[in-house]
Amino acid sequence: MPPKHFSSSSKEILEQDSVELLEIELRRLTNAVEKLEESNRYLEKAIEEEEEEEADLDIYRRAIKENAKAIPEHQSKIFEISQRIRELKPSSQRGEDRKDDDGSAWL
């Protein structure tokens, strides 16, 4: 059985205390969303050009719908993982500067 930190379950991922593992999953999901969006643009262009067989165009339309359903699911996971990372990282590691009352920032 693989170690717990390699599980793809959203709940198990969010229970991780390893910022590094959470950031890896965050990058993976972000990349997946980018690829799904890129795929949809390509498929939409192919449908508009109508140079494919009708059966292929139907497959492209189905793929676009499936991608469109997966994108918000991934984005929701991205949000949850981002929140978990914020919980685990001290503000100084997140690049947040403290500001004095006069508005000036200090490190």
C-alpha positions as CSV (number, residue, x, y, z in Angstrom):
1,M,0.0,0.0,0.0
2,P,1.4,3.4,-0.9
3,P,2.3,5.9,1.9
4,K,-0.5,8.2,2.9
5,H,1.1,11.3,1.5
6,F,0.8,9.8,-2.0
7,S,-3.0,9.4,-1.8
8,S,-5.1,11.4,-4.2
9,S,-8.0,11.7,-1.9
10,S,-8.9,15.4,-1.3
11,K,-9.6,14.9,2.3
12,E,-6.3,13.1,2.9
13,I,-4.4,15.8,0.9
14,L,-5.9,18.5,3.0
15,E,-5.0,16.7,6.2
16,Q,-1.3,16.8,5.3
17,D,0.9,19.0,7.4
18,S,3.6,19.1,4.7
19,V,3.5,22.5,2.9
20,E,5.8,21.0,0.3
21,L,3.4,18.2,-0.6
22,L,0.5,20.5,-0.6
23,E,2.4,22.9,-3.0
24,I,3.2,20.0,-5.3
25,E,-0.5,19.0,-5.4
26,L,-1.4,22.7,-6.0
27,R,1.0,22.9,-8.9
28,R,-0.4,19.6,-10.3
29,L,-4.0,20.8,-10.2
30,T,-3.1,24.3,-11.6
31,N,-1.3,22.6,-14.5
32,A,-4.3,20.3,-15.0
33,V,-6.7,23.3,-15.2
34,E,-4.4,25.0,-17.7
35,K,-4.3,21.9,-19.9
36,L,-8.0,21.4,-19.8
37,E,-8.6,25.0,-20.8
38,E,-6.0,24.7,-23.6
39,S,-7.7,21.4,-24.8
40,N,-11.1,23.1,-24.9
41,R,-9.7,26.0,-26.9
42,Y,-8.2,23.5,-29.4
43,L,-11.4,21.5,-29.6
44,E,-13.6,24.6,-30.0
45,K,-11.4,25.8,-32.8
46,A,-11.6,22.3,-34.5
47,I,-15.4,22.4,-34.2
48,E,-15.6,25.9,-35.7
49,E,-13.5,24.9,-38.7
50,E,-15.7,21.9,-39.3
51,E,-12.9,20.0,-41.1
52,E,-13.5,16.8,-39.1
53,E,-16.1,14.1,-39.5
54,E,-19.4,14.6,-37.6
55,A,-18.7,11.7,-35.3
56,D,-15.4,13.3,-34.4
57,L,-17.1,16.6,-33.8
58,D,-19.5,14.9,-31.4
59,I,-16.6,13.4,-29.5
60,Y,-15.0,16.9,-29.3
61,R,-18.3,18.4,-28.0
62,R,-18.5,15.7,-25.3
63,A,-14.8,16.2,-24.3
64,I,-15.4,20.0,-24.0
65,K,-18.4,19.3,-21.6
66,E,-16.3,16.8,-19.5
67,N,-13.5,19.3,-19.3
68,A,-15.8,22.1,-18.4
69,K,-17.2,20.0,-15.6
70,A,-13.7,19.0,-14.3
71,I,-12.3,22.6,-14.3
72,P,-14.4,24.0,-11.5
73,E,-13.9,20.8,-9.5
74,H,-10.1,21.3,-9.8
75,Q,-10.4,25.0,-9.0
76,S,-12.3,24.2,-5.8
77,K,-9.5,21.8,-4.8
78,I,-7.0,24.5,-5.6
79,F,-8.8,26.9,-3.3
80,E,-9.0,24.4,-0.5
81,I,-5.3,23.5,-0.8
82,S,-4.3,27.2,-0.9
83,Q,-6.3,27.8,2.3
84,R,-4.6,24.9,4.0
85,I,-1.1,26.2,2.9
86,R,-2.0,29.6,4.4
87,E,-3.0,27.9,7.7
88,L,0.3,26.1,7.8
89,K,2.7,28.7,6.6
90,P,3.7,31.6,8.9
91,S,2.9,35.0,7.4
92,S,6.6,35.7,7.0
93,Q,6.9,32.7,4.6
94,R,3.9,33.8,2.5
95,G,5.7,37.0,1.6
96,E,3.3,39.2,3.6
97,D,5.0,42.3,4.9
98,R,3.9,43.9,8.2
99,K,2.9,47.5,8.0
100,D,3.3,50.1,10.7
101,D,0.5,52.4,11.5
102,D,1.9,55.0,9.1
103,G,1.6,52.6,6.2
104,S,5.3,51.9,5.9
105,A,6.3,48.2,5.4
106,W,9.1,46.4,7.2
107,L,10.5,43.0,6.8
